[in-house]
């Protein structure tokens, strides 16, 4: 008799990456997704080379990723006076064996979703089924779910992986005394505008100060006729967070007049920020939030993955990348330990401590910490950045961040994939 499948709560980037990984190593699984119909929602995200390597191993090469995004060539921080604070090549231009990609989040999710249905079958993803909780027992786990009609379901699985995001019901049961969502005072408005890419044509640019900035980068190739591409942008300010986030809405449609006054004077000869912001048809408002790390991502036959395990500030562009890495590490531990709690414990030991440190590092501004340092030393106003933060110090700062985030070039280029194609299939009885 076949063992029950591994149950995955959530059909986001992490959950679908895990489903494809488990199929690759011969482990049956079922994805339970709360929404009735998956749609390509969201805006731009960045995929670091360590995650792109794993996508390649999953069968998604440039022919797939170039259709949903752009190979990033540069990371740049620019002060409010329009002068460069720091710039470095990224991806292939920096010497990595794999590119960095700026993609539309929904485009990536739908790419993974279509592949899941094609490889695992149409029944591999059950939509309209929200995971509400679980019961551990000796033979596996019972998942408690609810359909949109209100009907309650009990589904048997060998293991449960909670990839159900920021408001994870699996994490809430695993850690019932966890602190509330943490908001540090930053508010983001996000949109996509048609425009001409600047600098390299595929640059990720952070422009402004540590308390008020705009981040923008292209997520599509320029149209050959017009030269215009989809430019993903984030406009951000930091306010007093003493009273907490009062809105109650973690993702809402906003009006331009809600935030444009913060950026009306932000024009340079190389960028017209007000025009870029006004050019977006739809704008969404988000508080920049994370959760305090938890000591473990595992409870018996249940594990957390992706944002459910480690939702983090987007300052380091690590969220989507880390979800993919999580899925591949969990697949690799199952190759060693089988579909067992031991595999979950090994996954937890490999990732939880280090990724929790990354969550806190991103809360401290991640790579944008250079702008904090600039403010401390000169109030953000400078003639020559070398007189404020010498190049050697800037380079050391960014090397430290790349190492902490798992994409230091020398180590990554020299390492093997977490789970290479053809690595084998799982013996479920391993202990």
Secondary structure as UniProt FT lines:
FT   STRAND          6..9
FT   HELIX           13..24
FT   TURN            25..26
FT   STRAND          29..32
FT   STRAND          44..47
FT   HELIX           49..57
FT   TURN            58..59
FT   HELIX           62..65
FT   TURN            66..68
FT   STRAND          69..72
FT   STRAND          74..78
FT   TURN            80..81
FT   STRAND          84..89
FT   HELIX           91..94
FT   STRAND          100..104
FT   HELIX           105..120
FT   HELIX           122..124
FT   STRAND          125..126
FT   STRAND          129..137
FT   TURN            138..139
FT   STRAND          140..147
FT   TURN            148..149
FT   STRAND          152..157
FT   STRAND          159..162
FT   TURN            166..167
FT   HELIX           169..174
FT   TURN            175..177
FT   STRAND          182..195
FT   TURN            199..202
FT   STRAND          203..208
FT   STRAND          212..218
FT   TURN            224..226
FT   STRAND          229..238
FT   TURN            242..243
FT   STRAND          252..254
FT   HELIX           256..258
FT   HELIX           260..262
FT   TURN            263..265
FT   STRAND          267..268
FT   TURN            269..270
FT   STRAND          271..272
FT   HELIX           273..278
FT   STRAND          283..290
FT   STRAND          298..299
FT   TURN            300..301
FT   STRAND          302..304
FT   HELIX           307..310
FT   HELIX           314..316
FT   HELIX           319..337
FT   HELIX           341..363
FT   TURN            364..365
FT   HELIX           366..368
FT   HELIX           369..378
FT   TURN            379..380
FT   HELIX           385..387
FT   HELIX           391..405
FT   HELIX           409..414
FT   TURN            421..422
FT   TURN            428..429
//
